[in-house]
């Protein structure tokens, strides 16, 4: 064999710096090692880069996840701001009506605290979901970069997930119910609602739970998944319903005229004219009870003003009845003690009769 052929064989057998530093199998080489060797042509630097590659890769994944999360949260924040303005909210209401998700039109012409709260709540939920998804994917990428086998880990996580799924199903139900409540605008902060479990003024609502304060000042925390029905007493408009009793010897037309005149006069009062929507209506006799004749009066009002209007109407009707000489019914009760076979017979002076009224 010639000397030239021998030197050629030696050169062919000598590994390249890239193979010596990063390995001979290309698919096992790490990107940082290849980049350092290509830049420096140094085997020592390549070996250092090879050892540090998992840590550097993990840091890059975490940094990338942080940047993506910030960008997504920024995009959600911009979208939420748009939802607070009337044109976008009108389009949102149109989508709700066409999709059948909300049958009650609650659109307003100008931005309000309520629309701001709805948009902020939806935005907070979207931000949370986006953060969970992004950093979960980043955690999987970091584990892969560190050389941890994901197969057994995912299998164990699957078993744990099944176990946690049974415990978290109520939480998931609350989140889904809260999402639809906010999107359909079933109620908002400041509304007076009846959830079946509790009733009162809504102080705070999130995707998971709603906080109410009842008339006695008790604070109720109701999970959204437990709310099967909602009665909103303060959406769009309200109605003050008064069942007014009068004595049986009262003329029904005369009493109805007094009730109607008093309610109409109040509706034209400058203090209450802005709170009453439309002309009050006397619906007629509602009941013939033991306490007298009950006449029903209804007044359409602004939301949350029905109780104030009803209290003022009762005071004015009492004064109007006194001026017109209309009697209010008085509950009476009579008790007979004795009777039976007294010497004087039934109804004789020997019987003792007591009465209260």
C-alpha positions as CSV (number, residue, x, y, z in Angstrom):
1,X,0.0,0.0,0.0
2,X,1.3,3.4,-0.9
3,X,1.9,6.1,1.8
4,X,-0.7,8.3,0.1
5,X,-3.3,5.6,0.4
6,X,-2.5,5.2,4.1
7,X,-2.8,8.8,4.9
8,X,-6.1,8.9,3.1
9,X,-7.4,6.1,5.2
10,X,-6.3,7.8,8.4
11,X,-8.0,11.0,7.4
12,X,-11.2,9.1,6.6
13,X,-11.1,7.4,10.0
14,X,-10.6,10.6,12.0
15,X,-14.0,12.1,13.2
16,X,-15.0,15.6,12.4
17,X,-15.2,18.2,15.2
18,X,-19.0,18.2,14.9
19,X,-19.2,14.4,15.3
20,X,-16.6,14.4,18.1
21,X,-18.4,17.1,20.1
22,X,-22.0,16.4,19.3
23,X,-22.1,12.7,18.4
24,X,-22.0,10.8,15.3
25,X,-25.8,10.3,15.0
26,X,-27.3,13.4,13.5
27,X,-30.7,13.0,15.0
28,X,-29.2,12.9,18.5
29,X,-27.2,16.1,18.1
30,X,-28.5,19.1,20.0
31,X,-29.0,22.4,18.2
32,X,-26.9,24.4,20.6
33,X,-23.9,22.1,20.2
34,X,-24.1,22.3,16.4
35,X,-24.4,26.0,16.5
36,X,-21.3,26.5,18.8
37,X,-19.1,24.0,16.8
38,X,-20.1,25.6,13.5
39,X,-19.2,29.1,14.9
40,X,-16.0,28.2,16.8
41,X,-14.9,25.0,15.2
42,X,-13.9,24.0,18.8
43,X,-14.6,20.5,20.1
44,X,-14.3,21.6,23.8
45,X,-16.8,24.4,23.3
46,X,-19.1,22.0,21.5
47,X,-19.0,19.6,24.4
48,X,-19.8,22.3,26.9
49,X,-22.7,23.4,24.7
50,X,-23.9,19.8,24.4
51,X,-24.1,19.5,28.2
52,X,-25.8,22.9,28.6
53,X,-28.2,22.4,25.8
54,X,-31.1,21.0,27.9
55,X,-30.9,23.9,30.3
56,X,-30.6,26.5,27.6
57,X,-33.5,24.9,25.7
58,X,-35.7,24.9,28.8
59,X,-34.9,28.6,29.4
60,X,-35.8,29.4,25.8
61,X,-39.1,27.5,26.0
62,X,-40.0,29.3,29.2
63,X,-39.1,32.7,27.8
64,X,-41.1,31.9,24.6
65,X,-44.1,30.8,26.6
66,X,-43.9,34.1,28.7
67,X,-43.8,36.2,25.5
68,X,-46.6,34.3,23.9
69,X,-48.7,34.6,27.0
70,X,-48.1,38.3,27.2
71,X,-49.1,38.7,23.5
72,X,-52.3,36.6,24.0
73,X,-53.3,38.6,27.1
74,X,-52.7,41.8,25.2
75,X,-54.9,40.7,22.4
76,X,-57.6,39.6,24.8
77,X,-57.4,43.0,26.6
78,X,-57.8,44.8,23.3
79,X,-60.8,42.7,22.5
80,X,-62.4,43.3,25.9
81,X,-62.0,47.1,25.4
82,X,-63.8,46.9,22.1
83,X,-66.7,44.9,23.8
84,X,-67.2,47.9,26.1
85,X,-68.3,50.2,23.2
86,X,-71.8,50.3,21.9
87,X,-71.3,49.3,18.2
88,X,-69.5,46.1,19.2
89,X,-71.9,45.3,21.9
90,X,-74.8,45.7,19.5
91,X,-73.1,43.2,17.2
92,X,-72.6,40.9,20.2
93,X,-76.3,41.2,21.1
94,X,-77.2,40.4,17.5
95,X,-75.1,37.3,17.6
96,X,-76.7,36.3,20.9
97,X,-80.2,36.7,19.5
98,X,-79.5,34.8,16.2
99,X,-77.8,32.0,18.0
100,X,-80.6,31.6,20.5
101,X,-78.3,32.0,23.5
102,X,-80.0,35.1,24.8
103,X,-83.7,35.8,24.1
104,X,-83.9,39.1,26.1
105,X,-82.4,42.2,24.4
106,X,-80.4,44.1,26.9
107,X,-78.5,46.3,24.5
108,X,-78.0,49.9,25.6
109,X,-77.0,52.8,23.5
110,X,-74.0,53.9,25.6
111,X,-71.3,52.0,27.6
112,X,-72.2,51.3,31.2
113,X,-70.6,49.9,34.3
114,X,-72.6,46.7,33.7
115,X,-71.1,46.2,30.1
116,X,-67.7,47.0,31.5
117,X,-68.1,44.4,34.2
118,X,-69.3,41.7,31.7
119,X,-66.4,42.4,29.4
120,X,-63.9,42.3,32.2
121,X,-65.2,39.0,33.5
122,X,-65.1,37.4,30.1
123,X,-61.6,38.7,29.6
124,X,-60.4,37.4,32.9
125,X,-61.7,33.9,32.1
126,X,-60.1,33.9,28.7
127,X,-56.8,35.1,30.1
128,X,-56.8,32.3,32.7
129,X,-57.6,29.6,30.1
130,X,-54.9,30.9,27.7
131,X,-52.3,31.0,30.5
132,X,-53.1,27.5,31.6
133,X,-52.8,26.1,28.0
134,X,-49.6,28.0,27.1
135,X,-47.7,27.1,30.3
136,X,-48.9,23.5,30.2
137,X,-47.5,23.1,26.7
138,X,-44.3,24.8,27.9
139,X,-44.0,22.4,30.8
140,X,-44.3,19.4,28.4
141,X,-41.6,21.0,26.2
142,X,-39.2,21.5,29.1
143,X,-39.6,17.9,30.3
144,X,-38.8,16.7,26.8
145,X,-35.8,19.0,26.6
146,X,-34.4,17.6,29.9
147,X,-34.7,14.1,28.5
148,X,-37.5,12.9,30.7
149,X,-39.6,10.2,29.2
150,X,-43.0,11.6,28.7
151,X,-44.8,8.3,28.0
152,X,-44.9,6.9,31.5
153,X,-45.4,10.4,33.0
154,X,-48.4,11.1,30.7
155,X,-49.8,7.6,31.6
156,X,-49.5,8.4,35.3
157,X,-50.9,11.9,34.8
158,X,-53.8,10.3,32.9
159,X,-54.7,8.2,35.8
160,X,-54.4,11.1,38.2
161,X,-56.5,13.2,35.8
162,X,-59.3,10.7,35.8
163,X,-59.3,10.7,39.6
164,X,-59.2,14.5,39.7
165,X,-61.9,14.7,37.0
166,X,-64.5,13.3,39.2
167,X,-63.7,15.8,41.9
168,X,-63.4,18.7,39.4
169,X,-66.6,18.1,37.5
170,X,-68.5,20.5,39.8
171,X,-65.9,23.1,39.2
172,X,-66.2,22.6,35.5
173,X,-70.0,22.8,35.7
174,X,-69.7,26.1,37.6
175,X,-67.3,27.6,35.0
176,X,-69.5,26.6,32.0
177,X,-72.7,27.9,33.7
178,X,-71.0,31.1,34.6
179,X,-69.8,31.6,31.1
180,X,-73.3,31.3,29.6
181,X,-74.8,33.5,32.4
182,X,-72.3,36.3,31.5
183,X,-72.6,35.9,27.8
184,X,-76.4,35.9,27.8
185,X,-76.4,38.8,30.3
186,X,-78.8,37.0,32.6
187,X,-77.9,39.3,35.4
188,X,-75.0,41.6,36.4
189,X,-73.6,43.5,39.4
190,X,-76.3,45.7,41.0
191,X,-79.2,43.5,39.8
192,X,-81.7,42.1,42.4
193,X,-82.2,38.4,41.6
194,X,-83.8,35.3,43.0
195,X,-81.7,32.2,42.4
196,X,-84.0,29.8,44.3
197,X,-81.2,29.2,46.8
198,X,-81.0,32.8,47.8
199,X,-82.2,36.2,46.7
200,X,-80.7,39.7,47.0
201,X,-78.5,42.2,45.3
202,X,-75.6,41.0,43.2
203,X,-72.4,42.3,44.6
204,X,-69.9,40.3,42.5
205,X,-70.0,37.6,39.9
206,X,-67.3,35.5,38.3
207,X,-67.2,32.4,36.1
208,X,-67.3,30.2,39.2
209,X,-69.7,31.8,41.7
210,X,-72.1,34.7,42.4
211,X,-72.1,36.8,45.6
212,X,-75.5,38.1,46.8
213,X,-76.5,40.3,49.7
214,X,-80.1,39.9,50.9
215,X,-82.3,42.5,52.5
216,X,-81.1,41.5,56.0
217,X,-77.5,42.1,55.0
218,X,-76.5,38.4,54.8
219,X,-73.9,37.7,52.1
220,X,-74.6,34.5,50.0
221,X,-72.0,32.8,47.9
222,X,-73.8,30.7,45.3
223,X,-71.8,28.5,42.9
224,X,-73.0,29.1,39.3
225,X,-73.6,25.4,38.7
226,X,-76.1,25.3,41.5
227,X,-78.3,28.1,39.9
228,X,-81.1,26.2,38.1
229,X,-83.2,29.3,37.4
230,X,-82.7,33.0,37.8
231,X,-85.5,35.6,38.5
232,X,-84.1,39.0,37.6
233,X,-86.2,41.8,39.2
234,X,-84.2,44.7,37.8
235,X,-83.7,44.1,34.1
236,X,-85.1,46.6,31.5
237,X,-88.2,47.6,33.6
238,X,-90.1,46.6,36.7
239,X,-93.7,46.7,38.0
240,X,-95.1,47.8,41.3
241,X,-98.2,45.6,42.1
242,X,-100.4,46.8,44.9
243,X,-103.4,44.7,46.2
244,X,-105.5,47.3,48.0
245,X,-108.2,46.1,50.4
246,X,-111.4,48.1,51.0
247,X,-114.5,47.4,53.1
248,X,-117.4,45.4,51.6
249,X,-119.8,48.4,51.9
250,X,-117.5,50.4,49.6
251,X,-118.5,51.3,46.1
252,X,-116.1,49.5,43.8
253,X,-116.3,52.2,41.0
254,X,-115.7,55.0,43.5
255,X,-112.8,53.2,45.1
256,X,-111.3,52.4,41.7
257,X,-111.6,56.1,40.6
258,X,-109.8,57.3,43.8
259,X,-107.0,54.7,43.3
260,X,-106.6,55.6,39.7
261,X,-106.6,59.4,40.3
262,X,-104.1,59.1,43.1
263,X,-101.7,57.0,41.0
264,X,-102.0,59.2,38.0
265,X,-101.3,62.3,40.1
266,X,-98.2,60.7,41.5
267,X,-97.0,59.7,38.0
268,X,-97.2,63.4,37.1
269,X,-95.3,64.6,40.1
270,X,-91.9,65.9,39.1
271,X,-90.1,63.8,41.7
272,X,-91.6,60.5,40.5
273,X,-92.4,61.2,36.9
274,X,-89.0,60.1,35.7
275,X,-89.3,56.8,37.7
276,X,-92.8,55.8,36.4
277,X,-93.0,54.5,32.9
278,X,-96.5,54.9,31.4
279,X,-99.8,55.5,33.0
280,X,-100.8,53.5,36.1
281,X,-103.6,50.8,35.5
282,X,-106.3,49.6,37.8
283,X,-106.9,46.0,36.9
284,X,-110.1,45.6,39.0
285,X,-111.2,43.3,41.8
286,X,-108.5,40.8,42.6
287,X,-110.1,39.0,45.5
288,X,-113.2,38.8,47.8
289,X,-111.6,37.8,51.0
290,X,-112.4,37.8,54.7
291,X,-110.8,41.2,55.1
292,X,-112.8,42.8,52.3
293,X,-112.6,43.6,48.6
294,X,-109.1,43.6,47.1
295,X,-108.5,45.9,44.1
296,X,-105.3,45.6,42.2
297,X,-103.2,48.5,41.0
298,X,-100.1,48.1,38.7
299,X,-97.5,50.7,37.9
300,X,-94.7,50.2,35.4
301,X,-91.4,51.6,36.8
302,X,-87.7,51.8,36.1
303,X,-85.6,48.9,37.4
304,X,-85.1,48.8,41.1
305,X,-87.7,51.6,41.7
306,X,-90.8,49.4,42.1
307,X,-90.5,49.2,45.9
308,X,-90.0,52.9,46.4
309,X,-93.0,53.7,44.2
310,X,-95.1,51.1,46.0
311,X,-94.3,52.6,49.5
312,X,-95.1,56.1,48.4
313,X,-98.4,55.0,46.7
314,X,-99.6,53.2,49.9
315,X,-99.0,56.4,51.9
316,X,-100.9,58.5,49.3
317,X,-103.8,56.1,49.0
318,X,-104.3,56.1,52.8
319,X,-104.6,59.9,52.7
320,X,-106.9,59.8,49.6
321,X,-109.2,57.2,51.2
322,X,-109.5,59.2,54.4
323,X,-110.4,62.3,52.4
324,X,-112.9,60.4,50.3
325,X,-114.5,58.6,53.3
326,X,-113.5,55.2,52.0
327,X,-113.2,52.7,54.8
328,X,-110.4,50.2,55.0
329,X,-111.4,46.7,56.2
330,X,-110.9,45.8,59.9
331,X,-110.3,42.2,60.8
332,X,-112.9,41.2,63.5
333,X,-113.1,38.1,65.7
334,X,-115.9,36.9,68.0
335,X,-115.6,34.2,70.7
336,X,-118.6,32.7,72.4
337,X,-118.0,31.2,75.8
338,X,-120.8,29.1,77.4
339,X,-124.1,28.9,75.6
340,X,-125.5,25.4,75.0
341,X,-128.3,24.5,77.6
342,X,-128.2,27.6,79.9
343,X,-131.4,28.3,81.8
344,X,-132.2,31.3,79.5
345,X,-131.6,29.3,76.3
346,X,-129.3,30.2,73.5
347,X,-128.4,33.9,73.4
348,X,-129.8,34.6,76.9
349,X,-128.0,36.9,79.3
350,X,-126.6,33.9,81.1
351,X,-124.2,33.4,78.1
352,X,-120.9,35.1,78.1
353,X,-119.9,36.8,74.9
354,X,-116.5,38.4,74.2
355,X,-115.4,40.1,71.0
356,X,-112.3,41.7,69.7
357,X,-111.8,43.9,66.7
